Amino acid sequence: MEPWLIVLIAFLATVVALFVLWLFLIAPRARKKVIKPFLRPYAHRGLWGREIPENSLAAFRRAAEHGFAIELDVQLSSDGEVMVFHDYTLDRVCGVQGKVAERTAAELTNIPLNGVENECIPTFGQVLDTVDGRVPLLIELKGESGNTDLVPAVLKLLADYKGEWCMETFNPLLLRAVRKQAPQVVRGLLSSDLIKEKRKGSKLLNFILSALWLTFLCRPAFHAWDAKYPKRLALRVGLKWFGAASFVYTIRDEAEYEQYLANDTYPIFEGFIPKNQ
């Protein structure tokens, strides 16, 4: 190859790299405006406790009454209804076998949460009616594969909702689908050290997700990170260099909660009712 051609290619590559870097550097300014309403603590799966199950209408009602924004989890039933439930399986919370995705909405809405008869698995529509725009929602999209059918189903239910809401997920493909289908939506990427957590599935994929190598697919406005693993290099780069807002989970101590808030990191909390919002 001619020397002048090598120089030209190197020059063009440098220009492209600088342009991409410029885009990333100006993006934080735009993100700060759209994410501002969501910079606050969130009640993890609602304000739940002894007689009030997690991700229940009672937990969401209680959080709204106390003025706390709500974090919740959504996934699809076998017949395509958006359900509010965290685990992929029913055993821990409901004491029955099987996956949420294997049951119809009619079946799921008749399964009690933690044995509390009047609190069954709610649909997302029921939750929206219950909260009724009183507090912001942080909606976690659940998904173990590349299937993104959940995204349009959730967006359809939110189309006429009057309250404020944003989305987050561990799955970059789901967040990329949100970016493509509703680019105005404030979106965040959840992360943890899935290797140390001994998460099931592909070790290579868990490493890639832990290292945040797929962040470029979704360009998150915020990172919601596991409090047990604050020193990951990729996370620090995302927060400090690319200007993403910082959310942290799951905080169960009020002193720790206050410390994070003082450092512009917004706790997703459970197990207590904070004095400071």
N, C-alpha and C positions, 0 to 999 in steps of 0.2 A: 504494500500500500504506500502511496506517495506521502512524504512527510507533511505536505500542505494539507492533504486530506485528513490525516490524523489530527492535526491542529484544529481543523474546522470542526471535526466531529467532537473533539474535546470541548471546544468553545460552545457549540450548540448544546451539549450535555450539561455544561455549567449553567447556561442561560435557563434551560428547562428546570434544573435543580433549584436555582435561585427563585424562579417564578413559583414553583410549588411551595418552597419555604415561605415566600411572601404571602401566599394564600393562607397558609397555616397561621402566620403571625397576625394577619388582619382579622382572621376568623374570631379570635377571642373578643374583639370589640363588639362584633355583631351579636355574639352569644350572650354577653353580659346583659344586654337589653332584654332579650326574650326570656332569659331564665330568671330574672330578678323576682317575679312573683312567687317563685318556687323555692327560694332560698330560705328555708325554715326547717325546724325539726318535723319528723313524721312519726306517728304512732304505728309501730310495726304490726301489721295485720289488725289494726284497730286498737282501741283501749280494752284489752281483754284481761281476764283473771278468773279466779275460782269458778264462779257460776256463769261466766261469760266466755264462750269459746273464741279462739282466734278466728279471724276471717268470718265472723258472724254478723248478722244485721245488728245485733245488740252491741257488739264491739264497735261497729262503725257509728251507730247512733250515739253511743257514749263519747266517742272521740269528737264527733261534731258538736255535741253539747258543751264539751270543754274547750272547743275552739282549736283543736289540734288537727293539722293536716294528716291525711291517712295514706299509709302504704298498704297495698293489697296485691293479690296474685290472681292472674286469670289464665284459664286454659279451656280447651274445647271438650265438650261431651261427645259421645259417639255419634250423636245426631246434629252436631255442629252448633250447639248452644254454648255461649260463653259463660263459664262457671267461675265462681270465686273460690279458689282452694289452692293451697300451697303445694302439698306433696303430689307426686304423680300417682301414688298408691293411697288407698283409703285406710289402711290398717292402723297407723299411728293415731290419727285424729278420730276416726269413726269406729274402729274396732271390727271392721269387716274386710274381707279379702278383695283383691282386684284393683284395677286402675280406673282413674276418673275417665280416661279416654275410651274405656270399654263399656261404660254405662250411659244410658240416655239421660237427658235433663230431667225427665219425669221421675226416673229412678233416683237420681242424685238429690233432688229437692225433697225427697222423703227420707233421706238418711240423716239421723241426728248427729250433731257435732259434739263429741265428748259425752255422749249419752244424755245431753240436754234436749228433751223431747220437743220443746217449742223453738229450738234453734237448729235448723237443718242447713245443708249446703245451699247457699244462695246463688241465684243467677246474677250476672253482672247488671242486668237491667233492674233487678230488685235493689241492688246496692245503690245504683244511681238515683233511684226514686227515694231511697232512705236518706242519703246524704243531701240530695237536692241542692247542690251547689254551695252549701254552707261553708265548706273548707276545701282546699285543694286536694287533689288525688295524685298519688304516685303509683302508677299502674305497672306492675311487673308482668311482663309477657313470659309465660313458661313455654319451653320448647326444647326437646332433646335432639331434634333432627333438623334437616334443612327445610322441612315443611313450614310454609309461612301463611297457611290458611287462617290462622288466628288473627293476623293483622287486619285484614279487611273486615272481619266479623266484629272486632273491637271498635274499629273506626266508624263502622255503620251505627253502632249503638251510641257513640259519642257525638254523632253529627249534629244532633239538636240539643245536646246537653249544655246547660247555661253556666256550669261551674268551671273552674280552672283545673287543668289536669296535664300531666306529663307522663312519659313512659320510660321504662328501663327494662333491661334484660341481660342475662349472661350470654345470650346467643347473638353474635354479631350479625348473623343472617336475618334474624327477625328485625333487628334494629335497622339494617340496611333496607328491608322491605318498608319500614315506617318512613325512612328517609325518601324512598322513591314514591310512595303512595301519598304521603302527607308531609312534604318537606318543611312545612311551617311548625311542625310539632317539636316541642322541646323533648329531647331524648338523651338518655344516659346509659352508660355501660357499667353493669355490675361485674365485679371481679373478686377473685380470691386466689390463694395458692392451692390449686386443685390437686397438685402432686402431694403436698403435705397433708391435705385434707383426705387423701386416699380416695378420691372420687372414682366411682366405677366408670368403665368405658376405656376408650383408647388413651394410652399414656401420652402418645404424641399429640393428640388433640387437646388433652388437658394441659400439656405444656404450652402449646400455642395460645390457648385461651388465657392461661396464667400470665404469660409473657406479653399479652395484649398485642400480639402480632397482627390481628385482624381489625384493629381499631380504625384503620384507614377506610374500611368498607362503610362505616356508619357515622364517622365524624361526630362523636358525642359532645353535647354541651356540658355534661357533667360525668364524673366517675363516682360510682357508689362502691366503696371498697371495704373489704373485711378488716375490722379493727385489729385482728390478730396478726395481720401481715402489712404493716404500714411502710416498709422500707424497700419495696420492690422498685427497681430502677425504672421500668416502663411506666409504672404508676406515677412516679415523681415527675417524669418527663411530661406525661399527659396533663398533670395538674399545674406544673410551674412553667413549662415552656409553651405549651399549646393553650394555656389559660382556661382549661376546663374547671368548672366549679367542683367542690369537694363535698361529697356526702359519705357518711361512715355508718356501718352496721356491725353487729346489733349491739346497742349500748344498753346496759342493764344497771348502771350505777350513776346516780345523779351528779356526783362530783366529776366523774369522767365526762358526762354529758355537758356540764358547764364549761369544762376545759376545752372541749372541741368547739363549742359555740364561740368562745372567746377568740378562737383561732380561725374563724370563718369556715369551719367545717360543720356540716349540718347533720345532726345525729338522727338515725332511724332507731328508735328506742322501744323498749318494752319492759314490763314488770314494775313500773312506777309511774306516777303522774308528776311530771316536772313542774316546778314553780315558775320557771322562766321559759318563754317561747321565743 
